[in-house]
Amino acid sequence: MKQLVAYITAGYPDNDFTVDLALALAQNGVDTLELGVPFSDPVADGPVIEEANGRSLARGFRFADVLSISEKIAPTVDTLWMGYFNPFYQYGIGRLLERAEAIGVNGLIIPDLPYEEAVAYHELFEARGLANISFVAPTDSDERIATITASARKFIYLVAYAGITGSGKSEDLGEVLASIKRHTQTPVYVGFGVNEKTAREKVQGADGVIVGSAIVSVLLDDTLSHTQKISKCCEITRTIKALINE
């Protein structure tokens, strides 16, 4: 069974909604939740997720909200914190991982922390049994892929193209997938540009997909009620889960 990871932005429209959505998605095809930590400069994300980050911060989001939200979802939903390094660093990496373990969060996804810098924190993650998700790009050499994947935990995040999330570009991933598979048995999930139209193509040769902008765009639709937003997001994830397992 190929896996579906879903990204949502914490705290938008509000904390209670985030909890309700997370629990609903877990019942509608989502295997792992990326709980996005809002940040003012989300450099790897496209305009949809950037807008959601801005709206969450504008309504008064604080890092403590991620902790309270996670306490309600992590006991029953496989949860990862996805965010940029600065807020995590300011909180204190050691303290952060201690809290994550205590809450039941299973790891972090930090797109602006390159492998060479992430190595410094490897032992802290290992001591807590937490994953620091590794990124591989189509532009990485076979040698670099071997290095990155050697200590990968949980899954490898294969960036589907050089760019930002949500732009829907297409790129032949066969060669990079083959390289990853030569070096590790860790599952490979494809992210960036995954939606109902692209999911079947993106998952070819991979073990799962990561969807973000397709879901977050629903959260930004102010014509929908909270209930309608949750229903529409769940419809998207059910559809994608079915498509990647056809």
Residue pairs with C-beta under 8 A, 6 or more apart in sequence:
1 245
2 203
2 206
2 207
2 208
2 209
2 244
2 245
3 31
3 32
3 155
3 187
3 189
3 207
3 208
3 209
4 29
4 30
4 31
4 32
4 208
4 209
4 211
4 237
4 240
4 241
4 244
5 30
5 31
5 32
5 33
5 34
5 80
5 155
5 189
5 191
5 208
5 209
5 210
5 211
6 25
6 30
6 32
6 33
6 34
6 210
6 211
6 212
6 215
6 237
7 33
7 34
7 36
7 49
7 82
7 210
7 211
7 212
7 215
7 216
8 18
8 21
8 22
8 25
8 33
8 34
8 35
8 36
8 215
8 216
8 219
8 233
9 18
9 36
9 38
9 49
9 52
9 53
9 56
9 216
9 219
10 18
10 35
10 36
10 37
10 38
10 56
10 61
10 65
10 66
10 69
11 18
11 38
11 56
11 59
11 61
11 65
11 66
11 69
12 18
12 38
12 52
12 55
12 56
12 59
12 61
12 219
13 55
13 59
13 219
13 226
14 59
15 65
15 68
15 69
17 226
17 229
17 230
18 35
18 69
19 69
19 72
19 73
20 226
20 230
21 219
21 229
21 230
21 233
22 33
22 35
22 69
22 73
22 77
22 79
23 73
23 76
23 77
24 230
24 233
24 234
25 33
25 77
25 233
25 234
25 237
26 33
26 73
26 76
26 77
27 234
28 234
28 235
28 237
28 238
28 241
29 234
29 237
29 238
29 240
29 241
29 242
30 77
30 237
30 241
31 78
31 208
32 78
32 79
32 80
33 73
33 77
33 78
33 79
33 80
34 80
34 81
34 82
34 109
34 210
34 212
35 66
35 69
35 70
35 73
35 79
35 80
35 81
35 82
35 105
36 49
36 52
36 53
36 82
36 83
36 212
37 63
37 66
37 81
37 82
37 83
37 84
37 87
37 88
38 52
38 53
38 54
38 56
38 57
38 61
39 53
39 57
39 83
39 84
39 86
39 87
40 53
40 54
40 57
41 84
42 49
42 50
42 53
42 84
43 84
43 111
43 112
43 164
44 111
44 112
44 164
44 165
45 53
45 164
45 165
45 166
45 212
46 164
46 165
46 166
46 167
46 213
47 166
48 165
48 166
48 213
48 216
48 217
48 220
49 165
49 166
49 212
49 213
49 216
51 220
52 216
52 219
52 220
55 220
63 87
63 91
66 81
67 99
67 103
70 79
70 81
70 100
70 103
70 104
70 105
71 103
73 79
74 103
74 104
74 105
74 106
75 104
78 106
79 104
79 105
79 106
80 105
80 106
80 107
80 108
80 109
80 131
80 133
80 154
81 88
81 100
81 105
81 107
81 108
81 109
82 108
82 109
82 110
82 111
83 108
83 109
83 110
84 110
84 111
84 112
85 110
85 112
85 113
88 96
88 108
88 110
93 121
93 124
94 124
97 124
97 125
97 127
97 128
97 130
98 128
100 106
100 107
100 108
100 128
100 130
101 128
101 129
101 130
105 130
106 130
106 131
106 154
107 125
107 130
107 131
107 132
107 133
107 153
107 154
108 125
108 130
108 131
108 132
108 133
109 133
109 157
110 118
110 132
110 133
111 135
113 132
115 134
115 135
115 147
115 148
118 132
121 132
122 132
122 151
125 131
125 132
125 153
130 153
131 153
131 154
131 155
132 153
133 152
133 153
133 154
133 155
133 156
133 157
134 148
134 149
134 151
134 152
134 153
134 156
134 157
135 148
135 156
135 157
135 158
135 159
136 145
136 148
136 149
136 156
136 157
136 158
136 159
136 176
136 180
136 188
137 158
137 159
137 162
137 176
138 159
138 160
138 161
138 162
138 171
138 173
138 175
138 176
139 162
140 148
140 176
142 179
142 182
145 176
145 179
145 180
145 183
146 183
148 156
149 156
149 180
149 183
149 184
149 186
150 183
150 184
152 184
152 186
153 186
154 186
154 187
155 186
155 187
155 188
155 189
155 207
155 208
156 180
156 184
156 186
156 187
156 188
156 189
157 189
157 191
157 210
158 173
158 176
158 177
158 180
158 188
158 189
158 190
158 191
158 206
159 191
159 192
160 169
160 170
160 171
160 173
160 190
160 191
160 192
160 193
160 194
160 202
161 167
161 169
161 170
161 171
161 192
161 193
163 169
163 192
164 192
165 191
165 192
165 193
165 212
165 213
166 192
166 193
166 212
166 213
166 214
167 192
167 193
168 193
168 195
168 198
169 192
169 193
170 193
170 198
170 201
173 190
173 202
173 204
173 205
173 206
174 205
177 188
177 205
177 206
178 205
180 188
181 188
187 207
187 208
188 206
188 207
188 208
189 206
189 207
189 208
189 209
189 210
190 202
190 203
190 206
190 208
190 209
190 210
191 209
191 210
191 211
191 212
192 210
193 202
194 202
194 209
194 210
194 211
194 212
194 214
194 240
195 211
195 213
195 214
195 236
195 240
196 214
196 236
196 239
196 240
196 243
199 209
199 211
199 240
199 243
199 244
200 243
200 244
200 246
202 209
203 209
203 243
203 244
208 244
209 240
209 244
211 236
211 237
211 240
214 236
214 240
215 233
215 236
215 237
218 224
218 229
218 232
218 233
218 236
219 229
219 233
221 229
224 232
